[in-house]
């Protein structure tokens, strides 16, 4: 095993530990033991690998995770997700230690909206308020008036006066979907999620022909031609709930494949088919989400690194629109 000090430094800087783990070690048991010792909670997104979902204390989408992060009494939060999610937890919990198993776990959608460029864009539209999808950096949140998720975005927009001018960022596909649903004409920033933009319309159409009884369910981050084929469009949690309530026995799932684990657990008698992307792969995994592994999660808990830190002025500026989202979500019963 590498020298511990060197290993910890490696973990802190790189987001992973280049050291061997005893293959006979029961990682599930060790993680449970460390959680109790450190009064830690593991929050995991639905897109994480199954092992991480199974060891997590709470699994959810961006809204559920933000709500759980705000209310936790744990001293330490380990966020099995991507960087902006761990940042959000730190924004809401400045006095707690927030860890991310791999610092390289970023987000293509978040990266599509550099705060400096967005600030220049925003300045071109005086009189507009900014509603920003939670999949963005703390710097973007600090430039926003209200944060939203795919679970609450439409309701938040509908709750604003009809004549209120709005900039929606960073996801143009989610923004376009909300415009269509609400009749608004929000100004859209030109950002997108790589995972939800590479689904193949041709392959999806062929899949529907092969499975005529299957319901197509899609996330609103997908492009409009894909959404046009969907029987149901909703957030990750919305998709999961739909599979429980709908009597269909087959579903073609048009989002990141991690959610299929929970769908199969909750619906053991149903079949879930991942929609194919426009490449040679059979399914569509987020390469950033999948950087987290059970081994990294264990080492992260053990050494309490990598830790998310943040400038206090930035944290306070980013917290205001998140607080507004949580307030509105509670008001609307979301």
QUIRATA-V27275 format. One record per pair of residues at least 4 apart in sequence whose ideal C-beta (glycine too) atoms are under 6 Angstrom apart, sorted by the first residue. I is the first residue (numbers start at 0). J is the second residue. Records with the same first field share a line. If there is no record, write none. Layout:
BEGIN
I=J + J
END
This chain:
BEGIN
0=18
1=5 + 6 + 18
6=16 + 18
7=302
9=13 + 17
10=16 + 302 + 304
11=304 + 305
14=101 + 102 + 103 + 305
15=101 + 295
16=298
20=24 + 294
26=30 + 293 + 297
27=54
29=297
30=54 + 297
33=37 + 300
34=39
37=75
38=73 + 74
39=73 + 75 + 77
40=56 + 71 + 73 + 76
41=55 + 56 + 77
42=57 + 64 + 67 + 78
43=47 + 51 + 52 + 55 + 58 + 79
44=80
45=235 + 257 + 258
46=255 + 257 + 285 + 288
47=51 + 52 + 79 + 257
49=260
50=293
51=79
52=58 + 260
57=67
59=63 + 64
60=234 + 235 + 236
61=133 + 148
62=148 + 150 + 151
65=87
68=88 + 91
69=91
75=96
76=88 + 95 + 97
77=98 + 300
78=84 + 85 + 88 + 99
79=291
80=84
81=104 + 106 + 287
82=104 + 105
83=106 + 109
85=97 + 99 + 307
86=137
88=92 + 97
89=97 + 307 + 309
90=314 + 317 + 318
97=307
98=299 + 306
99=305 + 307
100=291 + 295 + 296 + 299
101=290 + 291 + 295
102=305
103=290
104=287 + 290 + 291
105=287
106=134 + 287
107=192 + 193
108=134 + 169 + 170 + 190 + 192
109=134 + 135 + 136
111=169 + 190
112=117 + 135 + 139 + 168 + 169 + 190
114=138 + 139
118=142
124=166 + 186
126=164
127=164 + 165 + 166
128=144 + 165
129=143 + 144 + 166
130=145 + 147 + 165 + 167
131=135 + 139 + 143 + 146 + 168
132=147 + 170
133=146 + 148
135=139 + 169
137=313 + 317
140=146 + 317 + 320
141=313 + 316 + 317
143=320
144=320
145=320 + 323 + 324
146=320 + 321 + 324
147=151 + 152 + 155 + 324
149=219 + 234
150=234 + 236
151=155 + 328 + 333
152=177
153=177 + 180
154=331
155=327
156=177 + 181
157=181
159=163
165=185
166=186
167=174 + 185 + 187
168=188
169=188 + 190
170=190 + 220
171=187 + 189 + 191
172=191 + 220 + 222
173=219 + 220
174=185 + 187
176=219
177=181
178=183 + 185
191=196
192=220
194=255 + 283 + 285
195=218 + 220 + 221
197=276 + 277
198=225 + 253 + 274 + 276
199=275 + 277
200=224
202=275
203=274
206=251
210=249
212=249
213=249 + 250 + 251
214=230 + 247 + 250
215=228 + 229 + 230 + 251
216=231 + 238 + 241 + 250 + 252
217=221 + 226 + 229 + 232 + 253
218=254
219=232
221=225 + 226 + 253
226=232
231=241
233=237 + 238
235=258
239=261
241=245
242=250 + 262 + 266
243=265
248=269
249=270
250=271
251=272 + 274
252=271 + 273
253=274
254=258
255=285
256=273 + 282 + 284
259=263 + 271
262=266 + 271
273=282
276=280 + 283
284=289
291=295
295=299
309=313 + 314
318=322
328=333
END
